Structure formats: C-alpha cells, structure tokens
Amino acid sequence: MSEQKKVEKKAENKPGFFARAGQTVSKWFRDFKSECKKIVWPSRKHVINNTLVVIGFAIAVMILVYVLDVSFGFVRDTLVKLI
C-alpha cells in the first residue's frame, strides 16, 4: 500500500472535529447525570447539628480573638506608660 492510500484510509476512519466534540459533550452530560444520581443529601437533624457546631466554634474563636486583643492592648498601653 502506498503512503497516499494509508493517509486517505486513516482520514476516512477518523470522525471530524465537531463529531468528536459532540461525542465528548454528550459523554460529559451522561457522566454528570450519573453522578447526580449518586448524591446523598444529609438529613435535617445532621444539618442542624453541623450548623450548631460551626456557630459554636465561631463564637469560641471570637472570644479568643477578643481576649488576645484586650491582652495585647493592655501590654501595649503598659509599655507606653513605662517609656
């Protein structure tokens, strides 16, 4: 077989750019739909529990930052008075 025929045969079997893009997009949507079916949503009780935990940690961090702010401010003011 000549080189010309090999190139022509290879080109005949290969789908065009838009055909390949369409196949890729349709495969992506099929995979997306399949993955969406696997989603397990948490229960209402679980969501409320997690929300309360996050709020509790946020309050704890706020208190820690406030205490550190007041402490460093006190140390700064004491050092300024001494100097």
DSSP file (Angstrom, degrees, kcal/mol; ACC not computed):
  #  RESIDUE AA STRUCTURE BP1 BP2  ACC     N-H-->O    O-->H-N    N-H-->O    O-->H-N    TCO  KAPPA ALPHA  PHI   PSI    X-CA   Y-CA   Z-CA
    1    1 A M              0   0    0      0, 0.0     2,-0.1     0, 0.0     0, 0.0   0.000 360.0 360.0 360.0 137.8    0.0    0.0    0.0
    2    2 A S     >  -     0   0    0      1,-0.1     4,-1.9     4,-0.0     5,-0.1  -0.369 360.0-112.1 -81.8 164.3    1.3    3.4   -0.9
    3    3 A E  H  > S+     0   0    0      1,-0.2     4,-2.3     2,-0.2     5,-0.2   0.866 115.9  58.1 -61.7 -38.1    1.6    6.2    1.6
    4    4 A Q  H  > S+     0   0    0      1,-0.2     4,-2.2     2,-0.2    -1,-0.2   0.916 107.1  46.4 -60.2 -45.3   -1.1    8.2   -0.1
    5    5 A K  H  > S+     0   0    0      2,-0.2     4,-2.8     1,-0.2     5,-0.2   0.875 110.0  53.9 -68.0 -37.6   -3.6    5.4    0.4
    6    6 A K  H  X S+     0   0    0     -4,-1.9     4,-2.4     2,-0.2    -1,-0.2   0.927 110.6  46.4 -61.6 -44.6   -2.7    4.9    4.0
    7    7 A V  H  X S+     0   0    0     -4,-2.3     4,-2.2     2,-0.2    -2,-0.2   0.909 113.9  48.6 -64.3 -42.7   -3.2    8.6    4.7
    8    8 A E  H  X S+     0   0    0     -4,-2.2     4,-1.8     2,-0.2    -2,-0.2   0.911 112.3  48.1 -64.7 -42.2   -6.6    8.6    2.9
    9    9 A K  H  X S+     0   0    0     -4,-2.8     4,-1.5     1,-0.2    -2,-0.2   0.904 111.8  49.7 -65.5 -41.0   -7.8    5.5    4.7
   10   10 A K  H  X S+     0   0    0     -4,-2.4     4,-1.1     1,-0.2    -1,-0.2   0.900 111.0  49.9 -63.8 -41.0   -6.8    6.9    8.1
   11   11 A A  H  < S+     0   0    0     -4,-2.2    -1,-0.2     1,-0.2    -2,-0.2   0.826 106.8  55.8 -67.8 -32.2   -8.6   10.2    7.3
   12   12 A E  H  < S+     0   0    0     -4,-1.8    -1,-0.2     1,-0.2    -2,-0.2   0.874 108.8  46.2 -68.6 -37.0  -11.8    8.2    6.3
   13   13 A N  H  < S+     0   0    0     -4,-1.5    -1,-0.2    -5,-0.1    -2,-0.2   0.713  95.1  86.9 -79.1 -21.9  -12.0    6.4    9.6
   14   14 A K  S  < S-     0   0    0     -4,-1.1     2,-0.0    -5,-0.1    -4,-0.0  -0.681  77.0-132.2 -86.1 124.2  -11.4    9.5   11.8
   15   15 A P        -     0   0    0      0, 0.0    -2,-0.1     0, 0.0    -1,-0.0  -0.317  32.1 -96.6 -69.7 160.0  -14.6   11.5   12.6
   16   16 A G     >  -     0   0    0      1,-0.1     4,-2.3     4,-0.0     5,-0.2  -0.093  35.1 -98.5 -71.6 173.1  -14.5   15.2   12.2
   17   17 A F  H  > S+     0   0    0      1,-0.2     4,-2.7     2,-0.2     5,-0.2   0.921 122.4  46.8 -59.0 -48.3  -13.8   17.8   14.9
   18   18 A F  H  > S+     0   0    0      1,-0.2     4,-2.5     2,-0.2    -1,-0.2   0.846 110.7  52.9 -68.6 -32.9  -17.5   18.6   15.6
   19   19 A A  H  > S+     0   0    0      2,-0.2     4,-2.0     1,-0.2    -1,-0.2   0.922 112.4  44.7 -65.7 -43.5  -18.4   14.9   15.7
   20   20 A R  H  X S+     0   0    0     -4,-2.3     4,-2.4     2,-0.2    -2,-0.2   0.908 113.4  50.5 -66.8 -40.8  -15.7   14.3   18.3
   21   21 A A  H  X S+     0   0    0     -4,-2.7     4,-2.6     1,-0.2    -2,-0.2   0.909 110.2  50.4 -63.6 -41.3  -16.7   17.4   20.2
   22   22 A G  H  X S+     0   0    0     -4,-2.5     4,-2.4     1,-0.2    -1,-0.2   0.892 110.6  49.1 -63.0 -40.3  -20.3   16.3   20.2
   23   23 A Q  H  X S+     0   0    0     -4,-2.0     4,-2.3     2,-0.2    -1,-0.2   0.906 111.7  49.3 -65.1 -41.4  -19.4   12.9   21.5
   24   24 A T  H  X S+     0   0    0     -4,-2.4     4,-2.3     2,-0.2    -2,-0.2   0.923 112.8  46.6 -64.4 -44.7  -17.3   14.4   24.2
   25   25 A V  H  X S+     0   0    0     -4,-2.6     4,-2.3     2,-0.2    -2,-0.2   0.914 112.8  48.9 -65.9 -42.9  -20.0   16.8   25.3
   26   26 A S  H  X S+     0   0    0     -4,-2.4     4,-2.1     1,-0.2    -1,-0.2   0.882 111.2  50.5 -66.2 -36.5  -22.7   14.1   25.3
   27   27 A K  H  X S+     0   0    0     -4,-2.3     4,-2.7     2,-0.2    -1,-0.2   0.912 108.8  52.7 -64.8 -40.9  -20.5   11.7   27.3
   28   28 A W  H  X S+     0   0    0     -4,-2.3     4,-2.6     1,-0.2    -2,-0.2   0.921 110.0  47.6 -60.3 -44.5  -19.9   14.5   29.8
   29   29 A F  H  X S+     0   0    0     -4,-2.3     4,-2.6     2,-0.2    -1,-0.2   0.885 111.4  50.6 -66.0 -38.2  -23.6   15.1   30.3
   30   30 A R  H  X S+     0   0    0     -4,-2.1     4,-2.2     2,-0.2    -2,-0.2   0.930 113.4  45.5 -63.0 -44.5  -24.2   11.3   30.7
   31   31 A D  H  X S+     0   0    0     -4,-2.7     4,-2.5     2,-0.2    -2,-0.2   0.898 112.4  51.9 -64.5 -40.4  -21.5   11.1   33.3
   32   32 A F  H  X S+     0   0    0     -4,-2.6     4,-2.2     2,-0.2    -2,-0.2   0.922 110.4  47.6 -61.5 -45.8  -22.8   14.2   35.0
   33   33 A K  H  X S+     0   0    0     -4,-2.6     4,-1.3     1,-0.2    -1,-0.2   0.897 111.7  51.0 -63.3 -40.7  -26.4   12.8   35.2
   34   34 A S  H  X S+     0   0    0     -4,-2.2     4,-0.6     1,-0.2    -2,-0.2   0.910 111.2  47.5 -63.2 -43.4  -25.0    9.5   36.5
   35   35 A E  H >< S+     0   0    0     -4,-2.5     3,-1.0     1,-0.2     4,-0.4   0.864 106.6  57.5 -67.8 -35.8  -23.0   11.3   39.3
   36   36 A C  H >< S+     0   0    0     -4,-2.2     3,-1.0     1,-0.3    -1,-0.2   0.825 100.8  57.7 -64.4 -30.7  -26.0   13.4   40.2
   37   37 A K  H 3< S+     0   0    0     -4,-1.3    -1,-0.3     1,-0.2    -2,-0.2   0.729 100.9  58.2 -70.5 -20.1  -28.0   10.3   40.9
   38   38 A K  T << S+     0   0    0     -3,-1.0    -1,-0.2    -4,-0.6    -2,-0.2   0.529  77.7 118.0 -86.7  -6.7  -25.3    9.2   43.4
   39   39 A I    <   -     0   0    0     -3,-1.0     2,-0.5    -4,-0.4    -3,-0.0  -0.402  47.5-162.2 -66.7 132.6  -25.7   12.3   45.6
   40   40 A V        -     0   0    0     -2,-0.1    -2,-0.1     0, 0.0    -1,-0.1  -0.966  10.3-147.9-117.2 114.3  -26.9   11.6   49.2
   41   41 A W        -     0   0    0     -2,-0.5     2,-0.0     1,-0.1    -2,-0.0  -0.575  20.7-112.9 -82.4 142.8  -28.3   14.6   50.9
   42   42 A P        -     0   0    0      0, 0.0    -1,-0.1     0, 0.0     2,-0.0  -0.327  35.1-103.4 -71.2 157.2  -27.8   14.9   54.7
   43   43 A S     >  -     0   0    0      1,-0.1     4,-2.2    -2,-0.0     5,-0.2  -0.296  28.9-108.9 -75.3 165.3  -30.8   14.7   57.0
   44   44 A R  H  > S+     0   0    0      1,-0.2     4,-2.4     2,-0.2     5,-0.2   0.895 120.3  52.5 -61.2 -40.8  -32.3   17.8   58.6
   45   45 A K  H  > S+     0   0    0      1,-0.2     4,-2.4     2,-0.2    -1,-0.2   0.902 108.8  49.9 -62.8 -41.5  -31.0   16.7   62.0
   46   46 A H  H  > S+     0   0    0      2,-0.2     4,-2.5     1,-0.2    -1,-0.2   0.902 110.9  49.1 -64.0 -42.3  -27.5   16.3   60.6
   47   47 A V  H  X S+     0   0    0     -4,-2.2     4,-2.3     2,-0.2    -2,-0.2   0.921 112.1  48.1 -64.4 -44.0  -27.6   19.8   59.0
   48   48 A I  H  X S+     0   0    0     -4,-2.4     4,-2.4     2,-0.2    -2,-0.2   0.919 112.0  50.1 -63.1 -43.2  -28.8   21.4   62.2
   49   49 A N  H  X S+     0   0    0     -4,-2.4     4,-2.0     1,-0.2    -2,-0.2   0.935 112.4  46.2 -61.4 -47.2  -26.1   19.6   64.3
   50   50 A N  H  X S+     0   0    0     -4,-2.5     4,-2.3     1,-0.2    -1,-0.2   0.878 111.2  53.0 -63.9 -37.5  -23.3   20.7   61.9
   51   51 A T  H  X S+     0   0    0     -4,-2.3     4,-2.5     1,-0.2    -1,-0.2   0.919 109.0  48.8 -64.0 -43.5  -24.7   24.3   61.9
   52   52 A L  H  X S+     0   0    0     -4,-2.4     4,-2.4     1,-0.2    -1,-0.2   0.874 110.0  52.2 -65.2 -36.8  -24.6   24.5   65.7
   53   53 A V  H  X S+     0   0    0     -4,-2.0     4,-2.5     2,-0.2    -1,-0.2   0.929 110.7  47.5 -64.0 -44.6  -21.1   23.1   65.8
   54   54 A V  H  X S+     0   0    0     -4,-2.3     4,-2.3     2,-0.2    -2,-0.2   0.919 112.7  48.4 -63.6 -43.7  -19.9   25.8   63.3
   55   55 A I  H  X S+     0   0    0     -4,-2.5     4,-2.3     2,-0.2    -1,-0.2   0.910 110.9  51.8 -62.5 -41.8  -21.7   28.5   65.2
   56   56 A G  H  X S+     0   0    0     -4,-2.4     4,-2.3     1,-0.2    -2,-0.2   0.924 111.4  45.8 -60.9 -45.8  -20.1   27.3   68.5
   57   57 A F  H  X S+     0   0    0     -4,-2.5     4,-2.4     2,-0.2    -1,-0.2   0.882 110.9  53.7 -65.5 -37.1  -16.6   27.3   67.0
   58   58 A A  H  X S+     0   0    0     -4,-2.3     4,-2.2     2,-0.2    -2,-0.2   0.914 110.3  46.7 -63.2 -42.2  -17.1   30.7   65.5
   59   59 A I  H  X S+     0   0    0     -4,-2.3     4,-2.4     2,-0.2    -2,-0.2   0.909 111.4  51.8 -65.9 -41.5  -18.2   32.1   68.9
   60   60 A A  H  X S+     0   0    0     -4,-2.3     4,-2.2     1,-0.2    -2,-0.2   0.907 111.3  46.8 -61.6 -42.2  -15.2   30.4   70.6
   61   61 A V  H  X S+     0   0    0     -4,-2.4     4,-2.7     2,-0.2    -1,-0.2   0.888 110.4  53.1 -67.7 -38.6  -12.8   31.9   68.1
   62   62 A M  H  X S+     0   0    0     -4,-2.2     4,-2.3     2,-0.2    -2,-0.2   0.916 110.4  47.4 -61.7 -42.4  -14.4   35.4   68.5
   63   63 A I  H  X S+     0   0    0     -4,-2.4     4,-2.6     2,-0.2    -2,-0.2   0.919 112.0  50.2 -65.3 -43.2  -13.9   35.2   72.3
   64   64 A L  H  X S+     0   0    0     -4,-2.2     4,-2.5     1,-0.2    -2,-0.2   0.928 111.8  47.3 -60.2 -46.3  -10.3   34.1   71.8
   65   65 A V  H  X S+     0   0    0     -4,-2.7     4,-2.4     1,-0.2    -1,-0.2   0.894 112.1  50.7 -64.0 -39.6   -9.6   36.9   69.5
   66   66 A Y  H  X S+     0   0    0     -4,-2.3     4,-2.6    -5,-0.2     5,-0.2   0.931 111.0  47.9 -63.2 -45.7  -11.2   39.4   71.8
   67   67 A V  H  X S+     0   0    0     -4,-2.6     4,-2.5     1,-0.2    -2,-0.2   0.921 113.5  47.3 -62.7 -43.9   -9.2   38.2   74.8
   68   68 A L  H  X S+     0   0    0     -4,-2.5     4,-2.9     2,-0.2     5,-0.3   0.899 111.5  51.5 -63.8 -39.7   -6.0   38.4   72.8
   69   69 A D  H  X S+     0   0    0     -4,-2.4     4,-2.2     2,-0.2    -2,-0.2   0.930 112.8  44.3 -62.6 -47.0   -6.9   41.9   71.6
   70   70 A V  H  X S+     0   0    0     -4,-2.6     4,-2.3     2,-0.2    -2,-0.2   0.907 114.9  49.8 -64.9 -41.5   -7.6   43.2   75.1
   71   71 A S  H  X S+     0   0    0     -4,-2.5     4,-2.4    -5,-0.2    -2,-0.2   0.945 113.1  44.3 -64.6 -48.3   -4.4   41.5   76.5
   72   72 A F  H  X S+     0   0    0     -4,-2.9     4,-2.6     1,-0.2    -1,-0.2   0.874 113.0  52.8 -65.1 -35.4   -2.1   42.8   73.8
   73   73 A G  H  X S+     0   0    0     -4,-2.2     4,-2.6    -5,-0.3    -1,-0.2   0.905 109.3  49.0 -64.4 -40.7   -3.7   46.3   74.1
   74   74 A F  H  X S+     0   0    0     -4,-2.3     4,-2.4     2,-0.2    -2,-0.2   0.927 112.4  47.5 -64.0 -45.3   -3.1   46.2   77.9
   75   75 A V  H  X S+     0   0    0     -4,-2.4     4,-2.4     2,-0.2    -2,-0.2   0.914 113.0  49.5 -62.4 -43.1    0.5   45.2   77.4
   76   76 A R  H  X S+     0   0    0     -4,-2.6     4,-2.3     1,-0.2    -2,-0.2   0.932 111.9  47.1 -61.6 -46.4    1.0   47.9   74.8
   77   77 A D  H  X S+     0   0    0     -4,-2.6     4,-2.0     1,-0.2    -1,-0.2   0.881 111.9  51.2 -64.9 -37.3   -0.5   50.6   77.0
   78   78 A T  H  X S+     0   0    0     -4,-2.4     4,-1.8     1,-0.2    -1,-0.2   0.916 110.8  48.2 -65.6 -42.7    1.6   49.5   79.9
   79   79 A L  H  X S+     0   0    0     -4,-2.4     4,-1.6     1,-0.2    -2,-0.2   0.877 110.0  52.0 -65.3 -37.3    4.8   49.6   77.8
   80   80 A V  H  < S+     0   0    0     -4,-2.3    -1,-0.2     1,-0.2    -2,-0.2   0.891 109.2  50.3 -66.6 -38.6    3.9   53.1   76.5
   81   81 A K  H  < S+     0   0    0     -4,-2.0    -1,-0.2     1,-0.2    -2,-0.2   0.864 110.0  50.8 -66.8 -35.5    3.3   54.4   80.1
   82   82 A L  H  <        0   0    0     -4,-1.8    -1,-0.2     1,-0.2    -2,-0.2   0.825 360.0 360.0 -71.7 -30.4    6.7   53.0   81.2
   83   83 A I     <        0   0    0     -4,-1.6    -1,-0.2    -5,-0.1    -2,-0.2   0.463 360.0 360.0 -88.9 360.0    8.6   54.6   78.3
